[in-house]
Amino acid sequence: MPKRAAMPSVADERAAPGGSAGVDRALTLLSAFSTAQPSLSLTQLAERCRLYKSTVLRLLASLEHARVVMRHANGRYVLGPEIARLNAVYAASFSLEAVVVPALKELTSATLESAAFHVQQGDMRLCLYRVDSPHPVRDHARAGDLMPMDRGSGGRILQAFSGAPGPLFDRIRRDGVVVMRGDRVPELAGISAPVFQVTGELAGAVTLTMPVHRLVPDHAKDVLAAARRITASLGGSFPPGTGR
């Protein structure tokens, strides 16, 4: 009888409810690869996934057959050409709007304030998408508007995660979210958080705006959660130490 593992595998800890244990384990193997370590040995894969080497070898045999992984002559494993094909299919079908706008709608529904997504455009920032607050008194910015990079919570996020120096930006990089009152327009407040691409690069900023008198600082949690959801949908992740 096989000896039971001393601790659950990574796949067991992340198991999909109602899913297949074998598929969960195979996907855990794939997630062990990274840009920092694109090739891994059998021992490394077994240790990272907390699986027996015999189990890993059986999974790798199926993944190699499907060209999802390849084994080099030195015995190390890398991702295979099928990954590149799937990535091309994903890129062809991907729409940033389809990911961002539903998240903005959820944010507006939860907070009743206007939500937007800003990206850097030269030395300015562009409001790429926006969902208006149901309140008649609100910020009347629109998708397509250009705004300053050095004012407003969205601009501060884009500056901070583009490497701007200074205590304010250090704090923003640590917190992963910023709350500003009257920084762009005296009567307006804003809450913003960053969104990251699969490459780790900054994709943009999620921003919630409202009149200063309606600012609820606790909505920072909602904005940060929305930014994390969009980042995850893009295949990205927050930098270590950000948004702790």
C-alpha positions as CSV (number, residue, x, y, z in Angstrom):
1,M,0.0,0.0,0.0
2,P,1.5,3.4,-0.8
3,K,2.6,5.5,2.1
4,R,0.4,8.5,2.8
5,A,2.0,11.9,2.3
6,A,3.0,13.7,5.5
7,M,1.2,16.8,4.3
8,P,-1.4,17.5,1.6
9,S,-0.1,18.4,-1.8
10,V,-0.5,21.9,-3.2
11,A,-3.2,20.5,-5.5
12,D,-5.1,19.2,-2.6
13,E,-5.0,22.6,-0.9
14,R,-6.3,24.3,-4.1
15,A,-8.6,21.6,-5.3
16,A,-11.6,22.7,-7.4
17,P,-14.9,21.8,-5.8
18,G,-16.4,18.9,-7.7
19,G,-13.3,18.8,-10.0
20,S,-10.8,16.1,-11.0
21,A,-7.9,15.4,-8.7
22,G,-5.7,14.4,-11.6
23,V,-6.4,17.7,-13.5
24,D,-5.8,19.7,-10.3
25,R,-2.4,18.1,-9.9
26,A,-1.5,18.6,-13.6
27,L,-2.4,22.3,-13.4
28,T,-0.4,22.6,-10.2
29,L,2.6,21.3,-12.1
30,L,2.2,23.9,-14.8
31,S,1.8,26.7,-12.3
32,A,5.2,25.8,-10.8
33,F,6.9,27.2,-13.9
34,S,7.6,31.0,-13.9
35,T,9.6,33.6,-15.9
36,A,12.2,33.5,-13.1
37,Q,12.5,29.7,-13.5
38,P,11.3,28.5,-16.9
39,S,12.9,25.1,-16.5
40,L,12.6,22.7,-13.6
41,S,13.9,19.3,-12.7
42,L,11.8,16.4,-11.6
43,T,12.9,16.9,-8.0
44,Q,12.0,20.6,-8.1
45,L,8.6,19.9,-9.5
46,A,7.9,17.2,-6.9
47,E,9.1,19.5,-4.0
48,R,7.2,22.5,-5.2
49,C,3.9,20.6,-5.7
50,R,4.5,18.3,-2.7
51,L,3.9,15.2,-4.8
52,Y,5.8,11.9,-5.1
53,K,8.2,11.7,-8.0
54,S,6.4,8.7,-9.3
55,T,3.1,10.7,-9.4
56,V,4.9,13.6,-11.1
57,L,6.3,11.3,-13.8
58,R,2.9,10.0,-14.7
59,L,1.5,13.5,-14.9
60,L,4.4,14.6,-17.0
61,A,4.0,11.7,-19.4
62,S,0.4,12.9,-20.2
63,L,1.5,16.6,-20.4
64,E,4.4,15.7,-22.8
65,H,2.1,13.7,-25.0
66,A,-0.2,16.7,-25.3
67,R,2.9,19.0,-26.0
68,V,2.1,21.1,-22.9
69,V,5.5,20.4,-21.5
70,M,8.8,19.2,-23.0
71,R,11.8,17.4,-21.5
72,H,15.2,18.7,-22.5
73,A,18.3,16.5,-23.0
74,N,19.6,17.5,-19.6
75,G,16.5,16.1,-18.0
76,R,14.9,19.4,-17.1
77,Y,11.3,20.2,-18.1
78,V,10.0,23.4,-19.8
79,L,6.6,24.5,-21.1
80,G,5.8,23.1,-24.5
81,P,4.6,24.6,-27.8
82,E,0.9,23.9,-27.0
83,I,1.1,26.6,-24.4
84,A,2.1,29.1,-27.1
85,R,-0.8,28.0,-29.3
86,L,-3.2,28.4,-26.4
87,N,-1.8,31.8,-25.6
88,A,-2.3,32.9,-29.2
89,V,-6.0,31.8,-29.1
90,Y,-6.4,33.6,-25.8
91,A,-4.8,36.8,-27.2
92,A,-7.1,36.7,-30.2
93,S,-10.2,36.4,-28.1
94,F,-9.2,38.7,-25.3
95,S,-11.0,42.0,-24.7
96,L,-9.8,44.4,-22.0
97,E,-13.3,46.0,-22.0
98,A,-14.9,42.6,-21.3
99,V,-12.8,42.2,-18.2
100,V,-12.7,45.8,-16.9
101,V,-16.2,47.1,-17.5
102,P,-18.1,44.3,-15.5
103,A,-15.7,45.0,-12.6
104,L,-16.5,48.7,-12.7
105,K,-20.2,48.0,-12.8
106,E,-19.9,45.8,-9.7
107,L,-17.9,48.5,-8.0
108,T,-20.5,51.2,-8.8
109,S,-23.3,48.9,-7.7
110,A,-21.6,48.3,-4.3
111,T,-20.6,51.9,-3.6
112,L,-23.1,53.9,-5.7
113,E,-20.2,56.1,-6.9
114,S,-18.6,56.5,-10.3
115,A,-16.0,54.0,-11.3
116,A,-13.4,54.4,-14.0
117,F,-10.2,52.8,-15.5
118,H,-7.3,55.1,-16.4
119,V,-4.2,54.3,-18.4
120,Q,-1.1,56.4,-19.0
121,Q,-1.1,58.4,-22.3
122,G,2.2,60.2,-22.7
123,D,2.4,62.7,-19.9
124,M,-1.4,62.5,-19.3
125,R,-3.8,59.8,-18.2
126,L,-6.7,58.6,-20.3
127,C,-10.1,57.6,-18.9
128,L,-10.5,54.4,-20.9
129,Y,-13.7,53.1,-19.4
130,R,-16.2,54.6,-17.0
131,V,-19.5,53.7,-15.2
132,D,-21.5,56.6,-13.8
133,S,-22.8,56.9,-10.3
134,P,-26.7,56.9,-10.1
135,H,-26.4,60.1,-8.0
136,P,-27.3,63.3,-9.9
137,V,-24.4,65.1,-8.1
138,R,-21.2,63.4,-9.3
139,D,-18.0,63.9,-11.3
140,H,-19.0,64.3,-14.9
141,A,-15.8,63.0,-16.5
142,R,-16.3,60.7,-19.5
143,A,-14.5,57.9,-21.2
144,G,-12.0,59.4,-23.6
145,D,-11.2,62.4,-21.3
146,L,-7.5,63.2,-20.8
147,M,-6.5,64.2,-17.2
148,P,-3.3,65.3,-15.6
149,M,-0.9,62.6,-14.3
150,D,0.2,64.6,-11.4
151,R,-3.2,65.2,-9.8
152,G,-6.0,63.0,-8.7
153,S,-5.9,59.5,-7.2
154,G,-5.7,57.7,-10.5
155,G,-2.7,59.8,-11.6
156,R,-1.0,59.2,-8.3
157,I,-1.4,55.4,-8.7
158,L,0.0,55.6,-12.2
159,Q,3.0,57.7,-11.0
160,A,3.7,55.5,-8.0
161,F,3.8,52.2,-10.0
162,S,5.8,53.8,-12.8
163,G,8.6,54.4,-10.2
164,A,8.0,58.0,-9.0
165,P,10.2,58.7,-5.9
166,G,9.1,60.2,-2.6
167,P,7.3,59.3,0.6
168,L,3.8,59.7,-0.9
169,F,4.6,57.2,-3.6
170,D,6.4,54.8,-1.3
171,R,3.2,54.7,0.9
172,I,1.0,54.1,-2.2
173,R,3.3,51.3,-3.4
174,R,3.1,49.7,0.1
175,D,-0.7,50.1,0.6
176,G,-1.7,49.4,-3.0
177,V,-4.5,52.0,-2.8
178,V,-4.7,55.7,-2.3
179,V,-7.5,58.0,-1.0
180,M,-7.3,61.6,-2.1
181,R,-9.4,64.6,-1.2
182,G,-9.5,67.6,-3.5
183,D,-6.3,66.7,-5.3
184,R,-7.6,67.4,-8.8
185,V,-10.8,69.3,-8.2
186,P,-11.4,70.8,-4.7
187,E,-15.0,69.4,-4.5
188,L,-14.0,65.9,-5.5
189,A,-12.4,62.9,-3.8
190,G,-11.0,59.8,-5.4
191,I,-9.9,56.3,-4.4
192,S,-7.6,54.3,-6.8
193,A,-5.7,51.1,-7.0
194,P,-3.4,49.6,-9.6
195,V,-4.0,46.8,-12.1
196,F,-1.2,44.6,-13.4
197,Q,-0.7,42.6,-16.6
198,V,0.5,39.0,-16.8
199,T,4.0,40.4,-17.6
200,G,4.0,42.2,-14.2
201,E,3.8,45.6,-15.9
202,L,1.3,48.2,-14.8
203,A,-1.9,48.0,-16.9
204,G,-3.8,50.9,-15.4
205,A,-5.7,52.2,-12.4
206,V,-9.2,51.6,-11.1
207,T,-10.7,54.8,-9.7
208,L,-13.7,55.6,-7.7
209,T,-14.8,59.3,-7.6
210,M,-17.3,61.1,-5.6
211,P,-18.0,64.6,-4.1
212,V,-15.8,65.1,-1.0
213,H,-18.8,65.1,1.4
214,R,-19.8,61.5,0.2
215,L,-16.3,60.1,0.6
216,V,-16.3,56.8,2.5
217,P,-12.6,55.9,3.2
218,D,-13.6,52.3,3.8
219,H,-14.5,52.0,0.1
220,A,-10.7,51.7,-0.4
221,K,-11.2,48.0,0.4
222,D,-13.8,47.7,-2.5
223,V,-11.5,49.5,-4.9
224,L,-8.5,47.3,-4.0
225,A,-10.6,44.2,-4.3
226,A,-11.8,45.3,-7.8
227,A,-8.2,46.0,-8.9
228,R,-7.2,42.5,-7.7
229,R,-10.0,40.8,-9.5
230,I,-9.1,42.6,-12.8
231,T,-5.5,41.8,-12.3
232,A,-6.3,38.1,-11.8
233,S,-8.4,38.1,-14.9
234,L,-5.5,39.5,-16.9
235,G,-3.3,36.7,-15.5
236,G,-1.3,39.2,-13.4
237,S,-0.5,39.5,-9.7
238,F,0.3,42.3,-7.3
239,P,4.0,42.9,-6.6
240,P,5.1,41.3,-3.3
241,G,4.5,43.6,-0.4
242,T,1.9,45.7,-2.1
243,G,-1.6,45.9,-0.7
244,R,-0.8,43.9,2.5
